[in-house]
Amino acid sequence: MMKKIWDELSQSIKQVYDWIEKENQSYFNIINENTNLAESSYTDLEKLLIKAFVEKPKEGIRQIQQSIEKEEVYQMKEDLFEILTYIQDIDESLYQKILEILRREKVLDVLKFLSNKNNQNFYESLSNKQQNIKDVKKQIMKITNVLRNIQDHKFNKYDYSQETNEKERLNLINRMKNNKGIIDFIRFLVLLTSIDGKFIQSGSNGLNLCVGMKVDIRNKSFENIRIKNTSLIGGNFVRCNLSGSEFENVDISGVNFMVLNYSIANGRT
């Protein structure tokens, strides 16, 4: 759908350019034929005046087109693994910085915050010697696109630990288990549950996948996460910081927590 819109927009812009170039050629012909503008007809002078007004909008159109071309058109996907491969090249440190800023700014709507392209201070705080602001913006756009896709995906609506989703869950585990970039994003998604309630189910499913992939989450910090409607059977959370975390309707059979200050509501044991 987005590609179709982009193609139609590109075609419209091209038609405008073609018309402007055609008009420009007629103006050049006038100038060549009338080197002395004082002797030019009123109609010819009127055309030259119009050209002066056309040039500025033309430059504006060019800038808009360049801006659109720089924006990578993201198409919504159904295959969760395909969605996640889109951000597999993003470094874990960027997720950590984003989370720090979201907490500091007390953000409640993550997508709204990340979609604000005029937040220059945000981009500057994420850039460094290795990455300039332009590169950071591209990566934030990738993360935003994936989060928007996941928000409307069934991964954010249903409990993937249920038997009805077991086949898809095992398929995901097998495809994801050796992909560090995807695992880093999944952990980021889990931590987002402490900030934005709209990602609680996908974050809960993400933690379930981490347990299923036997990701080493010992000694990790999962403060204030909100996990519900999932299973953590066999998970090893030894020395994990789960301070302030909430677990609702979560199967914790055989889970090794060895942590303090977390709450469980309707836990399944």
N, C-alpha and C positions, 0 to 999 in steps of 0.2 A: 504493500500500500504506500509506504513512505517513498519507495523507489519510483513508483508511478507519479506521485506528486512532484518529486524532484525532477523527473524527466520532463514533465509538462512545464514546470517553472523554467527549466533550462531552455526549453524550446521557445517560450515566450520572451525570455531575455535575449535570445539570439535574434528573434524577429525584430525586437526593438533596436538592437545593434545594427542589423541590416538596413533598417529604415534610416537610422542616423547617418550611417556611412553613405547611403545613397544621397541624402540631403547634403552632406558635406561635399560630395563630388560636384554637385550643382553649384555650391558656393565657390569652390575653387575655380570652376569654369567662369563664373562671373568676374572674379578677381583677375583672372588671366586675360579676359576680354576687355576689362576696364581698369587699366593700370591707374588712371586718373579718376578717383572716386567722385570728384566734384562733377564729373561729366556723366556719372552713372544715373540711371533712371531711378525714380522714387521706389519702384517695385524691387529693383536690385538692391538698393540700400536697405529696404525693409527686410529682405532675405538675409543680408549680412547681420543685421541687428538680431534677427531671430537666432542665427547661428551662435551668437555670443551668449544668448540665454540658454541654448541647448547644450553647450559645452559643459556647464557646471552639472546639470542633472546627469549628463552622460558619465561624468567622472563618478558621480554618486552611484549610478547603476553598476559601474565597473567594480567599485568597492564592495557593494552588496554581493555581487556575483562571486568575487574573490573570497568574501567571508563565508558564503554558503558552501563553496567548493572546499574550504578548509574544514568545515564541519563534516565529520564522517557520518553518513546516514546509517543509523542503526535500525535493523529490522527485528521486531519482536520474534522470539523463537519459542517453540514448545519443548524441544529437547533440552533438558536441564544441563547435561554435560556440555552441549554445544554452547549454551549460554555462558557457562563458567570458563570455557576455553578462551573466551573473548578477553578475560582479564588475567590470564595465567602468567603474563609477563610482568605483572606489577609487583614491586618489591614489598616485602612485609613491613619494612620501616615506614612506608607511606601510610599504611593502615593505622599504625600506631600513632603517627602524628595527627591524622584525621580524628581519631578517637579522643586524643588529648584536647584538641580544639573544640570538638563537639561538647565535651564535658565542661570545659572552661566557659564556653559561651552558653551553657545550659540549653542546648538545642533540643527541641522536642520533635520537630519535623525534619528528619535527615534529608529527604529528597528536596524539600523546599530550600534548605540551606545550601546543599551542594549544587543546585540548579542556578543559583544566583551568580551569574557570570561577571557581575560588577563588583564582587567582593575581593578587591585587590589585596587587602591585608591578608586574607585567607591564603591566596595563592603565594604571596611573598613569604609567608611563614612556612610554607611547604617546600619552597625552592631552596637549592643549595648550589655548591660549586659544580656538582655533577649534573644537576638538572635545572634548566632555566624555567621561567614562568610559563613559557609557551608549551614546553613538554609536560609540565605539571597540569596545565589546563586540559591537555589531551587525556591524561590519565584519569583526572577527576571526571571528565566527561564519560570515559569508559565505565568507571565505577557507578556513576549515576545511571547510565543506560541499563546496566545489569541489575541494579537495585530496583529500578522501575519495572523491568521485565519480571523479576522475581516477585515483586509485590502483587502482581496480577496473575502469577503462576499458581498452579495447584500445590506446589511445594510450600506455599505460604498459606494454604487453606486447610490441608488435610494432614493427618498424622501418618507419616511414612513408616512408622513402626508397626502399623496394623497389617494383618495378614493379607488384606486385599492389595496392599502396595509392596509386598515382600519381593516380588520378582523385579520390580523397577528399582527398589532399594539395593538389592544385591548387584544388579547391573551397574548402578552408579558407583558402588563401592569398588567393584572390579576395575572400572574405568578410571577412577579418581585416585586410587590408593597410592600411586607412585608420583603423583603430580603435585609438587610442593606449592606451586603458584595457586592452584585451586584450593588446596588445603589451607593456605594462608588466608584466602578470602572467606572460606567457610568459618574459620575461627573469628574473623572480623565480623561476620554475620551473627555469630553467637553473641559477641560482645555488644552488638548494636541493640540487642534486646534490653539492655540496661538503659538505653537512651530513648528509643522510639518503639512504642508498643505495637506499631503496625507490622513489625518484623518478628514478633514473638514466635509464631508458628514455624516460620522458615528457619529462624535461629535454633529453635528446639530440634527440628529435623536435622539441622546441621550438626548439632552436638551428638545426636544419635548416629549420624554417619561417621563422625570422628571416632566414636566408640567402636563402631563396626569395622572401621579401617585400622583399628588399634593404633591410632595416632597417639604419640607420647604427649599427654597433657599434664603429666606430673609437674608439680612446682609452678604451674601456670597461674596467672591471675584471671579469675572470672568474677570479679566483684560486681554485685548488684544485678547479675543477669536474671532474666525471668524466663523460666522454662516450663512448658506445659504440654500436656497431651502427647507424650512420647515415652520411649523406653531407654534407660541407660544401663540395662542389664550387662554385667561384666565390666563396667567402666572402672578405671583406676584413677581416682582423683586424689591420691595421696599427696599431702602438702600443697594442694591447690588452695588458692585464696578465693573462697566463695562467700566472703563477708557480705551480708546484706542480700544474698541471692534468694530467690523464691522458686520453689518447685511445686507445680500444681498438676495433679493427676499424672504423675510420672512414675513409671515402674523402676524401682531402684533395687530390685532383687540382686543380691550379691555384689552390690556396689561398695567399693572401699573408699569412703570419704576421708576419714581422719582429719576433719576440719571443724571449725566452730562457727557459730553465728550465721546459720542459714535456716530457712524455714521450709517445711514441707506441708502442703495441703493436699489431702486426698491421695497421699502417696500409695503406690501399689507395691507391696513387698511379698 
